[in-house]
Amino acid sequence: MKNKEGKTGIGNRGKRPNPSIFEKIKTHSKGKGLDSYRFMYYIPPINQYAVLKNGWDIDYIDLAIFFSIKEFINSGKCEKFIDNNNIVWYWVAEGKIIKDLPLIPINSESSISNRITKLCKCGLIERNPDNKKNGKKHLRLGGNIDKLTRNSSNNNSD
């Protein structure tokens, strides 16, 4: 069955279409264009060897999200929260990640949240267990980030 535009209704039922990169920039720059759009310009090289060696079920998009979170936390502009155990947590909104990474094909905060869950399973990110009580999603860097450094990379120079 075809709709008014002549397209079938089967396929992306219930999903928002992914906006183009330029639509994202236009939206987040409030129509002012690329020069006023503040996003993460550079994504560090990805250590594929470390991902494969550790058996992590993540891809380039997951790692781009990880580096976006890491850069924001390290920027000092991130809102901090210290829990009762004196552990520092940071609030990183999923919308900020979407804005920082216009090239990733994700436009929903729930998709970003699902990707963060994958990063938590790998130990690259940790979620505060009291997030529901706090009313915000607080994160911190996980214990496995050292496994992404050059020290754990493949020494073969094929």
C-alpha positions as CSV (number, residue, x, y, z in Angstrom):
1,M,0.0,0.0,0.0
2,K,1.4,3.4,-1.0
3,N,1.0,6.7,0.8
4,K,0.4,10.1,-0.8
5,E,4.1,10.5,-1.8
6,G,3.9,7.1,-3.6
7,K,6.1,5.3,-1.1
8,T,5.2,2.1,0.7
9,G,4.6,2.2,4.4
10,I,6.9,-0.7,5.1
11,G,10.4,-0.1,6.4
12,N,11.0,2.8,8.9
13,R,7.8,2.4,10.7
14,G,7.9,4.4,13.9
15,K,11.5,5.6,13.3
16,R,12.4,9.2,12.6
17,P,14.5,9.6,9.4
18,N,18.1,10.4,9.9
19,P,18.6,14.1,9.0
20,S,21.4,15.0,6.7
21,I,24.6,16.4,8.1
22,F,23.7,19.8,6.8
23,E,20.2,19.6,8.5
24,K,21.9,18.8,11.8
25,I,24.2,21.8,11.4
26,K,21.4,24.1,10.4
27,T,19.3,22.9,13.4
28,H,22.1,23.2,16.0
29,S,23.6,26.4,14.7
30,K,20.1,28.0,14.8
31,G,20.4,28.8,11.0
32,K,23.7,30.6,11.3
33,G,25.7,27.9,9.4
34,L,28.9,25.9,9.8
35,D,31.1,28.8,11.0
36,S,28.9,29.3,14.1
37,Y,28.3,25.5,14.7
38,R,30.4,24.3,17.7
39,F,31.2,20.7,17.4
40,M,34.0,18.2,18.0
41,Y,36.3,18.9,15.0
42,Y,38.7,16.0,15.5
43,I,38.2,12.4,16.5
44,P,41.4,10.7,17.7
45,P,42.7,7.6,15.8
46,I,40.8,4.5,16.8
47,N,42.8,1.6,18.1
48,Q,41.1,-1.3,16.3
49,Y,43.6,-3.8,17.7
50,A,42.6,-3.0,21.3
51,V,38.9,-3.4,20.4
52,L,39.5,-6.8,18.7
53,K,42.0,-8.0,21.4
54,N,39.6,-7.3,24.2
55,G,36.6,-8.7,22.4
56,W,34.5,-5.6,22.7
57,D,31.3,-5.5,20.7
58,I,31.6,-1.9,19.6
59,D,32.1,-0.1,16.4
60,Y,33.5,3.3,15.1
61,I,30.3,5.1,16.1
62,D,30.5,3.8,19.6
63,L,34.1,4.9,19.8
64,A,33.3,8.3,18.4
65,I,30.7,8.7,21.1
66,F,33.3,7.5,23.7
67,F,35.8,10.1,22.6
68,S,33.1,12.8,22.6
69,I,32.3,12.0,26.2
70,K,35.9,11.8,27.2
71,E,36.8,15.1,25.6
72,F,33.8,16.8,27.2
73,I,34.7,15.5,30.6
74,N,38.3,16.5,30.2
75,S,37.3,20.0,28.9
76,G,36.3,21.2,32.4
77,K,33.0,22.5,31.1
78,C,31.1,19.4,32.3
79,E,28.8,19.7,35.2
80,K,30.2,17.6,38.1
81,F,28.4,15.6,40.8
82,I,30.1,14.1,43.9
83,D,28.3,11.2,45.5
84,N,28.4,10.1,49.1
85,N,31.5,7.9,48.4
86,N,33.4,11.0,47.1
87,I,33.3,9.7,43.5
88,V,33.1,12.4,40.9
89,W,30.5,11.9,38.2
90,Y,29.8,14.1,35.1
91,W,26.6,15.0,33.4
92,V,26.8,14.5,29.7
93,A,23.5,15.0,27.8
94,E,22.8,12.7,24.8
95,G,21.7,15.8,22.8
96,K,25.2,17.3,23.3
97,I,26.8,14.1,21.8
98,I,24.4,14.3,18.8
99,K,25.4,18.0,18.4
100,D,29.2,17.3,18.8
101,L,29.2,14.5,16.2
102,P,27.2,15.6,13.1
103,L,28.7,12.9,10.9
104,I,27.3,10.0,12.9
105,P,24.0,8.7,11.6
106,I,22.1,9.0,14.9
107,N,19.5,11.6,15.7
108,S,17.8,10.2,18.8
109,E,18.9,10.4,22.4
110,S,17.7,6.9,23.0
111,S,20.1,5.6,20.4
112,I,23.0,7.4,22.0
113,S,21.9,6.0,25.4
114,N,22.0,2.5,23.9
115,R,25.5,3.1,22.5
116,I,26.6,4.3,26.0
117,T,25.3,1.0,27.4
118,K,27.6,-0.8,25.0
119,L,30.5,1.3,26.2
120,C,29.6,0.5,29.8
121,K,29.7,-3.2,29.1
122,C,33.2,-2.8,27.8
123,G,34.3,-0.8,30.9
124,L,35.1,2.3,28.9
125,I,32.3,4.3,30.6
126,E,30.5,3.9,34.0
127,R,27.0,5.0,34.8
128,N,26.2,6.2,38.3
129,P,23.9,3.6,39.8
130,D,21.8,6.3,41.5
131,N,21.0,8.1,38.2
132,K,17.2,7.7,38.6
133,K,17.4,9.1,42.2
134,N,19.5,12.0,41.0
135,G,17.3,12.8,38.0
136,K,20.3,13.2,35.6
137,K,22.4,10.7,33.8
138,H,25.9,11.0,35.4
139,L,28.8,9.2,33.9
140,R,32.5,8.8,34.4
141,L,35.3,7.2,32.5
142,G,35.7,3.5,33.1
143,G,38.7,1.4,34.1
144,N,39.4,0.0,30.6
145,I,40.3,3.3,28.9
146,D,44.0,2.5,29.3
147,K,43.4,-0.5,27.0
148,L,42.8,2.0,24.2
149,T,46.2,3.7,24.5
150,R,49.0,3.1,22.1
151,N,50.8,1.0,24.7
152,S,48.3,-1.8,24.1
153,S,48.3,-1.5,20.3
154,N,49.6,-4.1,17.9
155,N,53.3,-3.8,17.5
156,N,53.3,-5.5,14.0
157,S,54.2,-3.0,11.3
158,D,52.7,-4.9,8.4
